[in-house]
Amino acid sequence: MLAALFLASVSHATSCTQRSDAFGEFLAAGEDLDGDRIPDLVVSAHAEGDSQRSKVIALSGKNGRALWHAGMNWDAEVRAVQFMSDQDGDQVAEIAVVIQGSRADWMLVVYSGKSGRLIATHRQTLWTETILVPLCDVDGDSRPDLVSAFGGSVVRIRSWMDPIHERTLFLPAEFGMQGPIESAALLPDLDGDGLRDLACGIPHARKLSLVVAVSGKDGHVLVRADGKALGLTAPEFLGGRVASIGDFDGDGAGDILATNDGFELASSGGGLYARVISGKSGKTLFTHESEHGRGLFAACSDLDGDGCADLLVGDAGTGRFAPSISVVSGKTGAIRPLLPPEELEGRTVNWIDASCDFDGDNVREVLVVLRGEAQGLGSVRAYSAKDSLMLLEFIQPIE
């Protein structure tokens, strides 16, 4: 059983010595853990094939130094890392980590953000549900929730810390005939009822793709974008992954990023696509195709201070193709390279994000999670969105 396999130990160090095969696979940024008024990071690190060496590591946003790391001895995989509200009264945010053991065994582990001390564990067994969002705050109570689905028409939202507290959303029955819901993301409150709403992706829908925004209160459809409405002529399988990206077009409504991430596409040579879909009308606002069909990664934030969310898009880069990351202006649609090609040569991009401001210039930095060359080294870099300078690099070296 997962609970019996859990063992946590905490140590403090100025550097980390764990092999970094999956360093930064899951990451949370934005809270100050050490009292220097600069946001810090917490990253997962799990040596592939070695269940004895899973860790979460807190890193200083000032100098990249490891503040603490909590080692876990389990036969399980980290599925999410996120900050949560202070639970022990020290005025510092805590760290919530979701892990999965067997298919049905899931656990929430809560650590002290200040010291890495284990505070609590909460376990749930989910036999028949698909986990869509393992860690989020749906109702705004600063306590972690879990979003799961039964097929294509039932979504369940439950509290990790109080499983009896749950809400079931019944989507239109026709969705159950289209295919299973395979991705979801929390959206802002689109319909003004005081609850956050939900984006759902059904990439195997009969009309080529189906991406919908539904009410977080009762599941009724707010916005629908199916393959026909999106103008698709090939099975792009949009909805393999969906994300909330803020107000991309400045119309006051949060918008949806939908990609076909995770699907091999014979019709397009394996290429990956992303579309920004309006949270108000369901229309396509922007489309991006991975230039070399080697992976697409996207995140969103207002990087230029014009009030519109901007889009980060990137080709992961493998083999003879170098990675690339560009910024798309939500206001004008203009595209500019964030980094010169040689900056990431010999690496692959695993993930990009823009969630916190390290240097205090009121513009969020771009976090880039990288994989190395033959050694498999991983690192997380923070680049200025203003001038593309690298401000910090968080590295976890081989022992």
Sequence and secondary structure as in RCSB ss.txt:
>XXXX:A:sequence
MLAALFLASVSHATSCTQRSDAFGEFLAAGEDLDGDRIPDLVVSAHAEGDSQRSKVIALSGKNGRALWHAGMNWD
AEVRAVQFMSDQDGDQVAEIAVVIQGSRADWMLVVYSGKSGRLIATHRQTLWTETILVPLCDVDGDSRPDLVSAF
GGSVVRIRSWMDPIHERTLFLPAEFGMQGPIESAALLPDLDGDGLRDLACGIPHARKLSLVVAVSGKDGHVLVRA
DGKALGLTAPEFLGGRVASIGDFDGDGAGDILATNDGFELASSGGGLYARVISGKSGKTLFTHESEHGRGLFAAC
SDLDGDGCADLLVGDAGTGRFAPSISVVSGKTGAIRPLLPPEELEGRTVNWIDASCDFDGDNVREVLVVLRGEAQ
GLGSVRAYSAKDSLMLLEFIQPIE
>XXXX:A:secstr
 HHHH  EEEE  SS  S  TTTTSSEEEEE SSSSSS EEEEEEE TT GGGEEEEEE TTT  EEEEEEE SS
 EEEEEEEE  SSSSSS EEEEEEE SSSEEEEEEE TTT  EEEEEEEE SS EEEEEEE SSSSSS EEEEEE
TTTEEEEEESS TT EEEEE  HHHHHH    EEEEE  SSSSSS EEEEEETT TTS EEEEE TTT  EEEEE
ETTTTT  S   TTSEEEE   SSSSSS  EEEE TT   GGGTT  EEEEE TTT  EEEEEE TTSS EEEEE
E  SSSSS EEEEEE   TTS  EEEEE TTT  EEESS GGGGTT EEEEEEEEE SSSSSS EEEEEEE STT
  EEEEEE TTT  EEEEEE    
